[in-house]
């Protein structure tokens, strides 16, 4: 090991990511927002193809899969890219709004409609013997409790749809970001990236898995308590009063962090902590891009995070003892190449953020959440088509894969238009209605700290309260809200 986690942490100076000048940086122009949306969508669209290949290649293009997986894991690569995209854009959305309530309304209307539709379809497929949900959920009530907050993978339960494990860590990140924002600690994302990276490398192999659910409490009681604490915490966090807001945000975020560290189902703690480190690295790069943090610090810290994340997977070879020595080394090669390729991909996307993006990639990123949730269900149907049961020559396999992708994208276009987009519009209307009748929920600068959120606070040159949301401002916010979701692999 070239350097210990401790020395890596000490070698890089960390400072609050706030602008040196007393005034806040000017808000980006609308055109700049559009460009940022385009390059982020391009990243998600590009990674979505790798995720689909990862799942479909079990049943088609198997020889290609065998060759690729000797050195590289496309699904792991895709999930790392998407987590960094979420880390880059989700805190930006919260800080631009300056409203915990507005943030959570947008998250709920962004995620839950399609999530619920996908779960219903999964159950229906199981009922007609086209799905595998029966093998993953032994107790319906417990499964409901673990899936209701998208936390199934950190509540000791198998996932009804295999890919929803990623949503557990996405939701945990939302809760942590909310707690940091309300307590004014959100500007130090470089420090949090290093903390989680060091923890992944130093402690990721000694932290227990499903330790809380395996106690005398049991999975169901743990799920009930966790749901109660998180729902209660978020309910307090969206109030307008500072003390309940802080208590609630800390309660919900602390519960989520406890579950991530000690109750993951099959994602090892080193991988879970690496995920959080990558997401906060994405946040740090967002701050550097908008001028709140110097690039001369952001780039070395990002390098240190990736070095520590690369080392963290060594725990899988020495501690977990689930692979032979040869398979273990192959697994580490996949981890290393996928992680570094994801970091390089995100870096290239960030460097090209002002360039024109092909429309097809931007559109694919726009429907990527549908791709994420729906393609495993279509794979289950594909496997039961008689034509696909026997081996085929490579040209025929390519045709089958292309046909699958065409059907998938058609379904995703429909789900995005009639489920995602429709419910996002309803969410913006609901958030505006809440602001009208309950008053704006804006965190003051003294609570949120310097940075984007501070610009919404009262000042001698600004009105005492932010202006009521307009239809145009709602349209602008959708540019950011559409980018807060990653997709992943099982």
C-alpha positions as CSV (number, residue, x, y, z in Angstrom):
1,X,0.0,0.0,0.0
2,X,1.8,3.2,-1.2
3,X,0.4,5.4,1.6
4,X,-1.7,4.9,4.7
5,X,-5.2,6.4,4.8
6,X,-4.1,8.6,7.6
7,X,-1.2,10.2,5.8
8,X,-3.4,10.7,2.7
9,X,-5.9,12.6,4.8
10,X,-3.3,14.8,6.4
11,X,-1.4,15.5,3.1
12,X,-4.3,17.3,1.5
13,X,-5.4,20.7,2.8
14,X,-9.1,21.0,3.4
15,X,-10.9,24.3,3.6
16,X,-14.5,25.4,3.5
17,X,-15.7,25.5,0.0
18,X,-16.8,29.2,0.0
19,X,-15.8,32.0,-2.3
20,X,-13.0,34.2,-1.2
21,X,-14.8,37.4,-2.2
22,X,-17.5,38.6,0.2
23,X,-20.2,38.6,-2.5
24,X,-21.8,35.4,-3.8
25,X,-20.9,34.3,-7.3
26,X,-23.3,35.3,-10.0
27,X,-25.9,32.8,-10.9
28,X,-25.2,30.9,-14.1
29,X,-27.1,32.0,-17.2
30,X,-29.9,29.9,-18.5
31,X,-27.8,28.8,-21.3
32,X,-25.1,27.5,-18.9
33,X,-27.8,25.6,-17.1
34,X,-28.8,24.0,-20.3
35,X,-25.3,23.0,-21.1
36,X,-24.8,21.4,-17.7
37,X,-28.0,19.5,-18.1
38,X,-26.9,18.3,-21.5
39,X,-23.5,17.0,-20.4
40,X,-24.9,15.3,-17.3
41,X,-27.6,13.7,-19.3
42,X,-25.0,12.5,-21.8
43,X,-23.1,10.8,-19.0
44,X,-26.2,9.1,-17.8
45,X,-27.2,8.1,-21.3
46,X,-23.8,6.7,-22.0
47,X,-23.6,4.8,-18.7
48,X,-27.2,3.5,-19.2
49,X,-26.0,1.4,-22.2
50,X,-23.4,-0.3,-20.1
51,X,-25.9,-1.1,-17.4
52,X,-28.3,-2.7,-19.9
53,X,-25.4,-4.7,-21.4
54,X,-24.5,-5.9,-17.9
55,X,-27.9,-7.4,-17.3
56,X,-28.8,-8.5,-20.8
57,X,-25.5,-10.2,-21.5
58,X,-26.3,-13.1,-19.1
59,X,-28.7,-14.3,-21.9
60,X,-27.2,-12.8,-25.1
61,X,-23.7,-12.0,-26.1
62,X,-22.4,-14.3,-23.4
63,X,-19.0,-14.7,-25.1
64,X,-18.5,-11.0,-25.3
65,X,-19.5,-10.7,-21.6
66,X,-16.9,-13.4,-20.7
67,X,-14.1,-11.5,-22.5
68,X,-15.1,-8.1,-21.1
69,X,-15.4,-9.3,-17.5
70,X,-11.9,-10.6,-17.4
71,X,-10.8,-7.0,-16.9
72,X,-13.8,-4.7,-16.6
73,X,-17.3,-4.7,-15.0
74,X,-19.6,-2.5,-17.1
75,X,-22.4,-2.5,-14.4
76,X,-20.0,-1.4,-11.7
77,X,-18.6,1.3,-14.0
78,X,-22.1,2.5,-14.7
79,X,-23.1,2.7,-11.1
80,X,-20.0,4.7,-10.2
81,X,-20.8,7.2,-13.0
82,X,-24.4,7.6,-11.8
83,X,-23.5,8.1,-8.2
84,X,-21.0,10.8,-9.1
85,X,-23.7,12.5,-11.2
86,X,-26.1,12.4,-8.3
87,X,-23.4,13.8,-6.0
88,X,-22.8,16.7,-8.4
89,X,-26.4,17.7,-9.0
90,X,-28.6,16.8,-6.0
91,X,-27.0,19.1,-3.4
92,X,-27.0,21.8,-6.0
93,X,-30.7,21.4,-6.3
94,X,-31.2,21.6,-2.6
95,X,-29.0,24.7,-2.2
96,X,-30.6,26.5,-5.1
97,X,-34.0,26.1,-3.6
98,X,-32.8,26.9,-0.1
99,X,-35.8,24.9,1.0
100,X,-35.7,21.4,2.6
101,X,-39.5,21.1,2.0
102,X,-39.2,22.0,-1.7
103,X,-36.3,19.6,-2.1
104,X,-38.1,16.6,-0.6
105,X,-41.3,17.3,-2.5
106,X,-39.3,17.3,-5.7
107,X,-37.6,14.1,-4.7
108,X,-40.8,12.3,-3.9
109,X,-42.5,13.3,-7.1
110,X,-39.4,12.5,-9.1
111,X,-38.7,9.0,-7.7
112,X,-41.8,7.4,-6.3
113,X,-44.3,7.3,-9.1
114,X,-42.2,5.2,-11.4
115,X,-40.8,3.2,-8.5
116,X,-44.3,2.2,-7.4
117,X,-45.3,1.4,-11.0
118,X,-42.2,-0.8,-11.4
119,X,-43.0,-2.7,-8.1
120,X,-46.6,-3.3,-9.2
121,X,-45.4,-4.6,-12.6
122,X,-42.9,-6.9,-10.8
123,X,-45.6,-8.3,-8.6
124,X,-47.9,-8.9,-11.7
125,X,-45.0,-10.6,-13.5
126,X,-44.5,-12.9,-10.5
127,X,-48.2,-13.7,-10.5
128,X,-48.1,-14.9,-14.1
129,X,-44.8,-16.7,-13.4
130,X,-42.6,-14.3,-15.4
131,X,-40.7,-12.8,-12.5
132,X,-38.4,-13.9,-9.6
133,X,-39.9,-11.7,-6.8
134,X,-41.0,-14.8,-4.9
135,X,-37.3,-15.8,-4.4
136,X,-36.4,-12.5,-2.9
137,X,-39.2,-11.6,-0.5
138,X,-40.3,-14.2,2.0
139,X,-42.5,-12.0,4.2
140,X,-44.8,-9.6,2.5
141,X,-45.2,-7.2,5.4
142,X,-41.5,-7.1,6.1
143,X,-40.8,-6.5,2.4
144,X,-43.3,-3.6,2.4
145,X,-41.7,-2.0,5.4
146,X,-38.2,-2.3,3.9
147,X,-39.2,-1.0,0.4
148,X,-41.5,1.9,1.4
149,X,-38.6,4.3,1.9
150,X,-36.4,2.7,-0.9
151,X,-34.1,1.4,1.9
152,X,-34.5,-2.4,1.3
153,X,-30.8,-3.0,0.9
154,X,-29.8,-1.4,4.2
155,X,-32.7,-2.8,6.1
156,X,-31.6,-6.5,5.9
157,X,-34.1,-7.5,3.2
158,X,-33.6,-8.7,-0.4
159,X,-34.8,-6.4,-3.2
160,X,-38.1,-6.9,-5.0
161,X,-36.3,-5.7,-8.2
162,X,-32.6,-6.4,-8.0
163,X,-31.5,-3.0,-9.2
164,X,-33.3,-1.0,-6.5
165,X,-30.4,-1.7,-4.2
166,X,-28.8,1.5,-5.6
167,X,-31.8,3.6,-4.4
168,X,-31.0,2.7,-0.8
169,X,-27.7,4.5,-1.0
170,X,-29.2,7.3,-3.1
171,X,-31.8,7.9,-0.4
172,X,-29.2,7.7,2.4
173,X,-27.2,10.4,0.6
174,X,-30.3,12.6,0.4
175,X,-30.8,12.3,4.1
176,X,-27.2,13.0,4.9
177,X,-27.1,16.1,2.5
178,X,-30.3,17.4,4.2
179,X,-28.7,17.1,7.7
180,X,-25.5,18.8,6.5
181,X,-27.4,21.6,4.8
182,X,-29.7,22.3,7.8
183,X,-26.7,22.3,10.2
184,X,-24.6,24.5,7.9
185,X,-21.9,21.8,7.3
186,X,-22.8,21.2,3.6
187,X,-20.0,23.5,2.2
188,X,-17.3,21.1,3.4
189,X,-18.0,18.4,0.9
190,X,-14.3,17.8,0.2
191,X,-13.9,16.9,3.9
192,X,-16.8,14.5,3.8
193,X,-15.5,12.9,0.6
194,X,-12.2,12.2,2.4
195,X,-13.8,11.0,5.6
196,X,-15.8,8.4,3.8
197,X,-12.9,7.4,1.5
198,X,-10.6,6.9,4.6
199,X,-13.3,5.0,6.4
200,X,-13.8,2.7,3.3
201,X,-10.1,1.9,3.1
202,X,-9.5,1.6,6.9
203,X,-12.7,0.2,8.3
204,X,-14.7,-1.1,5.3
205,X,-13.6,-4.7,5.9
206,X,-14.2,-4.8,9.6
207,X,-17.6,-3.3,9.8
208,X,-20.3,-6.0,10.1
209,X,-23.1,-6.6,7.6
210,X,-26.8,-6.7,8.6
211,X,-25.6,-6.5,12.2
212,X,-28.6,-4.6,13.4
213,X,-31.2,-6.8,11.7
214,X,-29.5,-10.0,12.9
215,X,-29.9,-9.0,16.6
216,X,-32.8,-10.1,18.7
217,X,-34.8,-7.2,17.2
218,X,-35.2,-8.9,13.9
219,X,-35.6,-7.4,10.4
220,X,-39.2,-6.4,10.7
221,X,-38.8,-4.5,14.0
222,X,-35.7,-2.8,12.7
223,X,-37.5,-1.8,9.5
224,X,-40.4,-0.4,11.6
225,X,-38.1,1.6,13.8
226,X,-36.0,2.9,10.9
227,X,-39.1,4.0,8.9
228,X,-40.5,5.7,12.0
229,X,-37.2,7.6,12.8
230,X,-36.6,8.6,9.2
231,X,-40.2,9.7,8.4
232,X,-40.4,11.5,11.7
233,X,-37.1,13.2,11.1
234,X,-38.0,14.3,7.6
235,X,-41.3,15.6,8.9
236,X,-39.5,17.8,11.4
237,X,-36.9,18.8,8.9
238,X,-39.4,20.3,6.5
239,X,-40.9,22.6,9.2
240,X,-40.1,26.3,9.3
241,X,-38.7,26.3,12.9
242,X,-35.0,26.0,13.2
243,X,-34.7,23.7,16.3
244,X,-37.1,21.0,15.1
245,X,-35.7,21.3,11.6
246,X,-32.2,20.6,12.9
247,X,-33.2,17.8,15.2
248,X,-35.3,16.1,12.5
249,X,-32.6,16.3,9.9
250,X,-29.9,15.0,12.2
251,X,-32.2,12.2,13.4
252,X,-33.1,11.1,9.8
253,X,-29.5,11.5,8.5
254,X,-28.0,9.7,11.5
255,X,-30.3,6.8,11.1
256,X,-29.5,6.4,7.5
257,X,-25.7,6.6,8.1
258,X,-26.0,4.0,10.9
259,X,-27.9,1.6,8.5
260,X,-25.3,2.1,5.7
261,X,-22.4,1.3,8.0
262,X,-23.8,-1.6,9.9
263,X,-26.8,-3.1,8.1
264,X,-26.1,-3.4,4.4
265,X,-27.5,-6.6,2.9
266,X,-25.0,-7.8,0.3
267,X,-23.1,-4.6,-0.5
268,X,-20.1,-4.8,1.7
269,X,-19.4,-1.8,4.0
270,X,-16.2,-0.8,2.0
271,X,-18.3,-0.5,-1.1
272,X,-21.1,1.4,0.6
273,X,-18.6,3.9,2.1
274,X,-16.9,4.2,-1.3
275,X,-20.3,5.1,-2.8
276,X,-20.7,8.0,-0.3
277,X,-17.2,9.2,-0.9
278,X,-17.8,9.3,-4.7
279,X,-21.0,11.2,-4.3
280,X,-19.4,13.8,-2.1
281,X,-16.5,14.0,-4.6
282,X,-19.1,14.9,-7.2
283,X,-20.5,17.6,-4.9
284,X,-17.0,19.0,-4.4
285,X,-16.4,19.2,-8.2
286,X,-19.7,21.0,-8.5
287,X,-18.4,23.7,-6.1
288,X,-15.1,23.9,-7.9
289,X,-16.9,24.3,-11.3
290,X,-19.1,27.2,-10.0
291,X,-16.0,28.9,-8.4
292,X,-16.8,28.2,-4.7
293,X,-13.7,26.0,-4.2
294,X,-10.3,26.2,-5.8
295,X,-9.5,23.6,-8.5
296,X,-5.9,23.4,-7.1
297,X,-7.4,21.7,-4.0
298,X,-10.3,19.9,-5.6
299,X,-8.3,17.9,-8.1
300,X,-5.7,16.5,-5.6
301,X,-8.5,15.6,-3.2
302,X,-10.4,13.8,-5.9
303,X,-7.2,11.9,-6.8
304,X,-6.8,10.9,-3.1
305,X,-10.4,9.8,-2.9
306,X,-10.0,7.5,-5.9
307,X,-6.7,6.1,-4.6
308,X,-8.3,5.2,-1.3
309,X,-11.4,3.8,-3.0
310,X,-9.1,1.7,-5.2
311,X,-7.5,0.3,-2.1
312,X,-10.7,-0.3,-0.2
313,X,-11.6,-3.3,-2.4
314,X,-8.6,-5.2,-1.1
315,X,-10.8,-6.0,1.9
316,X,-12.8,-8.3,-0.4
317,X,-9.7,-10.4,-0.9
318,X,-8.5,-10.7,2.7
319,X,-11.6,-10.6,4.8
320,X,-14.8,-11.8,3.1
321,X,-13.3,-15.1,1.7
322,X,-16.0,-15.6,-0.8
323,X,-13.8,-16.1,-3.9
324,X,-10.8,-18.3,-4.6
325,X,-7.5,-16.4,-4.9
326,X,-7.7,-16.3,-8.7
327,X,-11.3,-15.1,-8.8
328,X,-10.5,-12.6,-6.1
329,X,-7.7,-11.0,-8.1
330,X,-10.0,-10.9,-11.1
331,X,-12.6,-9.2,-9.0
332,X,-10.1,-6.6,-7.8
333,X,-9.1,-5.9,-11.4
334,X,-12.7,-5.3,-12.3
335,X,-13.2,-2.9,-9.3
336,X,-10.0,-1.0,-10.1
337,X,-10.6,-0.6,-13.9
338,X,-14.3,0.2,-13.4
339,X,-13.6,2.8,-10.7
340,X,-10.9,4.6,-12.6
341,X,-12.8,4.5,-15.9
342,X,-15.8,6.1,-14.1
343,X,-13.7,8.8,-12.7
344,X,-12.1,9.5,-16.1
345,X,-15.5,9.5,-17.8
346,X,-16.8,12.0,-15.3
347,X,-13.7,14.1,-15.7
348,X,-14.0,14.1,-19.5
349,X,-17.7,15.0,-19.3
350,X,-16.9,17.9,-16.9
351,X,-14.1,19.2,-19.2
352,X,-16.5,19.1,-22.2
353,X,-19.5,20.6,-20.4
354,X,-19.6,23.6,-22.7
355,X,-19.6,21.6,-25.9
356,X,-22.7,20.5,-27.9
357,X,-24.0,17.1,-26.8
358,X,-25.6,14.7,-29.3
359,X,-29.4,14.8,-28.9
360,X,-29.6,11.0,-28.6
361,X,-27.4,10.9,-25.5
362,X,-29.2,13.8,-23.9
363,X,-32.5,12.1,-24.5
364,X,-31.2,8.7,-23.2
365,X,-30.1,10.4,-20.0
366,X,-33.5,12.0,-19.7
367,X,-35.2,8.6,-19.6
368,X,-32.4,6.9,-17.7
369,X,-34.5,6.4,-14.6
370,X,-37.0,4.5,-16.6
371,X,-34.2,2.5,-18.2
372,X,-32.9,1.7,-14.7
373,X,-36.2,0.4,-13.3
374,X,-37.8,-1.2,-16.3
375,X,-35.0,-3.1,-18.0
376,X,-34.7,-5.9,-15.4
377,X,-38.4,-6.6,-15.8
378,X,-38.0,-6.8,-19.6
379,X,-35.0,-9.1,-19.2
380,X,-37.2,-11.5,-17.2
381,X,-39.7,-11.5,-20.1
382,X,-37.0,-11.9,-22.7
383,X,-35.6,-15.0,-21.0
384,X,-39.0,-16.7,-21.4
385,X,-39.3,-16.1,-25.1
386,X,-38.8,-19.5,-26.9
387,X,-36.7,-17.9,-29.6
388,X,-34.1,-16.9,-27.0
389,X,-33.7,-20.2,-25.3
390,X,-31.0,-21.7,-27.6
391,X,-27.6,-20.5,-28.6
392,X,-27.4,-18.2,-31.7
393,X,-24.5,-17.1,-33.9
394,X,-23.1,-13.7,-33.1
395,X,-25.0,-11.7,-35.8
396,X,-28.3,-13.1,-34.5
397,X,-27.4,-12.3,-31.0
398,X,-26.7,-8.7,-32.0
399,X,-30.1,-8.5,-33.7
400,X,-31.8,-9.9,-30.6
401,X,-29.9,-7.3,-28.4
402,X,-30.9,-4.5,-30.8
403,X,-34.6,-5.6,-30.7
404,X,-34.5,-5.7,-26.9
405,X,-33.0,-2.3,-26.7
406,X,-35.6,-0.9,-29.2
407,X,-38.5,-2.3,-27.1
408,X,-36.9,-1.1,-23.9
409,X,-36.5,2.5,-25.2
410,X,-40.1,2.6,-26.5
411,X,-41.3,1.6,-23.0
412,X,-39.1,4.1,-21.4
413,X,-40.4,6.9,-23.7
414,X,-43.9,6.0,-22.6
415,X,-43.1,5.8,-18.9
416,X,-41.2,9.1,-19.0
417,X,-43.9,10.9,-20.8
418,X,-47.0,9.6,-19.0
419,X,-45.5,8.9,-15.5
420,X,-42.3,10.7,-14.8
421,X,-42.9,14.1,-16.6
422,X,-46.6,14.2,-15.5
423,X,-45.8,13.6,-11.9
424,X,-42.9,16.0,-11.9
425,X,-45.3,18.7,-13.1
426,X,-47.7,17.8,-10.3
427,X,-44.9,18.0,-7.8
428,X,-44.0,21.5,-8.8
429,X,-47.6,22.6,-8.5
430,X,-47.8,21.0,-5.1
431,X,-44.6,22.6,-3.9
432,X,-45.9,26.0,-5.1
433,X,-49.2,25.4,-3.3
434,X,-47.3,24.6,-0.1
435,X,-45.3,27.8,-0.3
436,X,-48.4,29.8,-0.9
437,X,-50.4,28.4,2.1
438,X,-47.6,27.6,4.5
439,X,-45.0,30.2,3.6
440,X,-41.6,29.6,2.1
441,X,-39.3,27.2,3.9
442,X,-35.9,28.8,3.4
443,X,-32.9,28.0,5.5
444,X,-31.3,31.3,6.7
445,X,-27.7,32.0,5.9
446,X,-26.7,31.7,9.5
447,X,-27.9,28.1,9.5
448,X,-26.9,27.1,6.0
449,X,-23.5,28.8,5.9
450,X,-21.9,30.6,3.0
451,X,-22.7,29.5,-0.6
452,X,-25.6,29.3,-2.9
453,X,-28.2,28.9,-0.1
454,X,-27.0,32.1,1.5
455,X,-28.1,34.1,-1.4
456,X,-31.8,33.5,-0.5
457,X,-31.4,34.9,3.0
458,X,-32.4,38.4,4.1
459,X,-29.7,41.1,3.6
460,X,-29.7,44.9,3.6
461,X,-29.8,44.9,-0.2
462,X,-32.4,42.1,-0.6
463,X,-36.0,41.7,0.4
464,X,-36.7,40.0,3.8
465,X,-38.4,37.0,2.1
466,X,-37.8,35.3,-1.2
467,X,-40.2,36.0,-4.0
468,X,-43.1,33.5,-4.5
469,X,-42.2,30.9,-7.1
470,X,-43.3,31.8,-10.6
471,X,-44.1,29.5,-13.5
472,X,-40.9,30.5,-15.2
473,X,-38.8,29.7,-12.1
474,X,-40.5,26.3,-11.8
475,X,-39.5,25.5,-15.3
476,X,-35.9,26.5,-14.6
477,X,-35.8,24.2,-11.5
478,X,-36.8,21.3,-13.6
479,X,-33.5,21.5,-15.4
480,X,-31.8,20.5,-12.1
481,X,-34.5,18.3,-10.7
482,X,-34.3,15.9,-13.6
483,X,-30.7,15.1,-12.9
484,X,-30.8,13.9,-9.3
485,X,-31.1,10.1,-10.0
486,X,-28.5,7.5,-10.9
487,X,-29.0,4.1,-12.3
488,X,-27.1,1.0,-11.3
489,X,-26.4,-2.6,-11.6
490,X,-27.7,-5.5,-9.4
